[in-house]
């Protein structure tokens, strides 16, 4: 049964489409974790779910729309913002709502590591020309904000010290616009081929961040297939990704209390 976060997201999606005068459709919840995705006919409304606990305001949704539109306009295959209706963000139920074209895909298909890596490299190449403003600290700002809101069983000071240690070790290299959450789960299989989505975490940082995410959540074979990956320093980025994953488990547990033991285990393992 849908929880309060999902129910609020569905209400917000319906309120926005009604306000815009769009045809009525029965809502179909496609996803209800970090963000709630509500299909309404040819459109999908994207509404913060778990992320609303840690990310106030619409800045992430604005970036998602702007970057996805930029890539769409340049022929890069990504889930594209709505054009027949304003993509937003719109607001209802106190939540930002963005509208997207529904992209039919096979949810069970997983691309081979080489396909994932090469398509991510194409996204990176296109993003280098992105002219818009992007955060410069990305996950570091996320961590700072979350560590100020949660207790982490008293471990917040120790986690802040870890953030500072890792930040000091980040490579002094050229930065570029990144996907921000470049794991294989954000690549869907469409009839036209691999299609990336979820650019709300986009920031201007070292390429090693995206490659660390690709390796941690895809596997070393994904990293090995990325062109030129051997020359990209990523150790500190990998450490930052690991810490980020631990901290976000506590955000998840705030919404899903049964996940708290998992978050505590991850925290203990990190410091073991």
C-alpha positions in Angstrom: 0.0 0.0 0.0 1.3 3.5 -0.9 2.7 5.5 1.9 1.9 9.2 2.7 4.8 10.4 0.5 3.5 8.6 -2.5 -0.1 9.6 -1.9 0.9 13.3 -1.6 3.0 13.0 -4.8 0.0 11.6 -6.7 -2.3 14.3 -5.4 0.3 16.9 -6.4 0.6 15.4 -9.9 -3.1 15.4 -10.4 -3.5 19.0 -9.1 -0.8 20.3 -11.5 -2.2 18.6 -14.6 -5.7 19.7 -13.7 -4.6 23.3 -13.2 -2.9 23.2 -16.6 -6.1 22.0 -18.2 -4.5 18.7 -19.4 -6.7 15.7 -20.3 -7.6 13.6 -17.2 -5.9 10.2 -16.9 -5.9 7.6 -14.1 -2.6 7.9 -12.3 -0.2 4.9 -12.5 2.7 5.0 -10.1 5.8 3.8 -11.9 8.3 4.4 -9.1 8.0 5.6 -5.5 11.4 5.8 -3.8 13.8 8.7 -4.1 11.3 10.4 -6.5 7.7 9.3 -7.1 7.0 8.9 -10.9 3.3 9.1 -11.8 2.3 8.3 -15.3 -0.7 10.3 -16.6 -1.3 9.2 -20.1 1.5 10.5 -22.4 3.2 12.3 -19.5 5.0 11.3 -16.3 5.0 13.6 -13.3 8.1 13.5 -11.2 7.7 14.5 -7.6 10.2 14.3 -4.7 9.7 11.3 -2.5 12.5 10.4 -0.1 14.6 13.3 -1.4 12.2 15.8 0.0 13.6 14.9 3.5 17.0 16.3 2.5 16.6 18.7 -0.4 14.3 21.7 0.2 13.2 23.9 -2.7 13.0 23.3 -6.4 16.7 23.8 -7.5 17.2 20.0 -8.2 14.1 19.8 -10.3 15.1 23.0 -12.2 18.5 21.5 -13.0 17.0 18.2 -14.1 14.7 19.9 -16.6 17.4 22.3 -17.9 20.1 19.7 -18.4 17.7 17.1 -19.9 16.4 19.7 -22.3 19.9 20.7 -23.3 20.9 17.1 -24.1 17.6 16.4 -25.9 18.2 19.5 -28.1 21.6 18.1 -29.0 20.3 14.7 -30.0 21.5 12.8 -26.9 19.1 10.1 -26.0 17.7 11.1 -22.6 14.2 11.1 -21.1 13.0 14.5 -22.3 11.0 17.2 -20.5 7.4 17.8 -21.6 6.9 20.2 -24.5 3.1 20.0 -25.1 2.8 21.3 -21.5 5.2 23.4 -19.4 7.7 21.1 -17.9 7.9 23.1 -14.6 8.7 22.9 -11.8 5.1 23.5 -10.8 3.9 23.4 -7.2 1.1 21.6 -5.4 0.8 20.0 -1.9 4.0 22.0 -1.1 5.9 19.9 -3.6 7.7 20.7 -6.9 6.3 18.7 -9.8 8.0 18.4 -13.2 6.4 16.9 -16.3 8.2 14.6 -18.7 7.4 12.7 -21.9 6.6 9.1 -21.1 9.4 6.9 -22.6 8.3 3.3 -23.2 11.1 0.9 -22.1 11.8 -2.6 -20.9 12.3 -2.3 -17.1 14.0 -5.7 -16.9 16.6 -5.1 -19.6 20.2 -4.5 -18.4 22.8 -3.3 -20.8 26.2 -4.8 -21.1 28.9 -2.8 -19.3 30.4 -1.6 -22.5 27.1 -0.1 -23.7 26.6 1.6 -20.4 30.1 3.0 -20.3 30.2 4.2 -23.9 26.8 5.9 -23.6 27.9 7.7 -20.4 31.0 8.9 -22.2 28.7 10.4 -24.9 26.7 12.2 -22.3 29.9 13.6 -20.7 31.1 14.8 -24.1 27.8 16.6 -24.7 27.7 18.1 -21.2 31.1 19.7 -21.6 29.3 22.3 -23.7 26.5 23.0 -21.1 26.4 26.7 -20.5 24.2 26.9 -17.4 25.1 27.4 -13.8 25.7 24.2 -11.8 26.8 23.5 -8.2 30.5 23.3 -7.6 30.4 21.0 -4.6 27.5 18.7 -5.4 27.6 15.8 -3.0 29.6 17.8 -0.5 26.8 20.3 -0.1 24.3 17.5 0.1 26.3 15.8 2.9 26.7 19.1 4.8 23.0 19.7 4.7 22.0 16.2 5.7 24.5 16.0 8.5 23.0 19.1 10.0 19.5 17.6 10.0 20.0 14.0 11.3 21.6 12.6 14.4 23.2 9.4 13.0 23.2 7.8 16.4 25.5 10.4 17.6 28.0 9.9 14.8 27.4 13.2 13.0 30.6 14.8 14.3 32.7 11.9 13.1 31.0 11.9 9.8 31.6 15.6 9.3 35.3 14.9 10.0 35.2 12.2 7.3 33.7 14.7 4.9 36.5 17.2 5.6 39.2 14.5 5.3 37.9 13.2 2.0 37.4 16.7 0.6 41.0 17.6 1.3 42.1 14.7 -0.7 40.0 15.3 -3.8 42.1 15.6 -6.9 43.0 19.1 -8.1 42.0 18.4 -11.7 39.8 20.0 -14.4 36.1 19.8 -13.7 33.1 19.4 -16.0 29.4 19.0 -15.8 28.6 15.5 -14.6 25.6 13.3 -14.6 25.9 13.1 -10.8 24.3 9.7 -10.2 25.7 7.7 -13.1 24.8 4.1 -12.2 23.3 1.6 -14.6 19.9 1.8 -13.0 19.5 5.3 -14.5 20.0 3.9 -18.0 16.7 2.5 -19.5 16.3 0.3 -22.5 14.1 1.9 -25.2 13.3 0.8 -28.7 15.7 3.5 -29.9 18.5 2.3 -27.6 20.0 3.3 -24.2 18.4 6.3 -22.7 19.7 8.2 -19.6 17.5 9.9 -17.0 17.7 11.6 -13.6 19.9 14.6 -14.0 18.9 16.3 -10.8 22.3 15.5 -9.2 24.2 17.2 -12.0 27.1 19.3 -10.8 30.4 20.6 -12.1 33.1 18.3 -10.6 35.9 15.8 -11.3 35.1 13.1 -13.8 36.2 10.6 -11.1 32.9 11.2 -9.3 30.8 9.7 -12.1 33.3 7.0 -12.7 33.4 6.0 -9.0 29.6 5.8 -9.1 29.7 3.7 -12.2 32.2 1.3 -10.6 30.6 1.1 -7.2 27.1 0.5 -8.5 27.9 -1.2 -11.8 31.1 -3.0 -11.2 34.7 -2.8 -12.3 33.9 -4.1 -15.8 31.8 -1.0 -16.3 34.7 1.2 -15.3 37.1 -0.7 -17.5 34.9 -0.1 -20.5 34.8 3.7 -20.1 37.2 5.3 -22.6 40.3 6.6 -20.9 39.2 5.6 -17.4 42.7 4.4 -16.4 44.0 8.0 -16.6 41.2 9.5 -14.3 42.1 9.8 -10.6 39.2 8.6 -8.6 40.3 7.1 -5.3 39.1 10.1 -3.2 35.9 10.2 -5.3 35.3 6.6 -4.5 35.7 7.2 -0.8 33.3 10.2 -1.1 30.8 8.0 -2.9 31.0 5.3 -0.2 30.4 7.9 2.6 27.6 9.4 0.6 25.9 6.0 0.4 26.1 5.5 4.1 24.6 8.9 4.9 21.8 8.5 2.5 20.8 5.2 4.1 19.8 7.2 7.1 17.7 9.5 5.0 15.9 6.5 3.6 15.4 5.1 7.1 13.7 8.3 8.1 10.9 7.5 5.6 11.2 3.7 6.0 12.0 3.0 9.7 12.4 -0.7 9.0 15.6 0.2 7.0 17.3 1.7 10.1 19.1 -1.5 11.1 20.5 -1.6 7.6 21.7 2.0 7.9 23.3 1.3 11.3 25.1 -1.7 9.9 26.4 0.3 7.0 27.7 3.0 9.3 29.4 0.4 11.6 31.0 -1.3 8.5 32.2 2.1 7.2 34.2 2.8 10.4 35.3 -0.7 11.0 
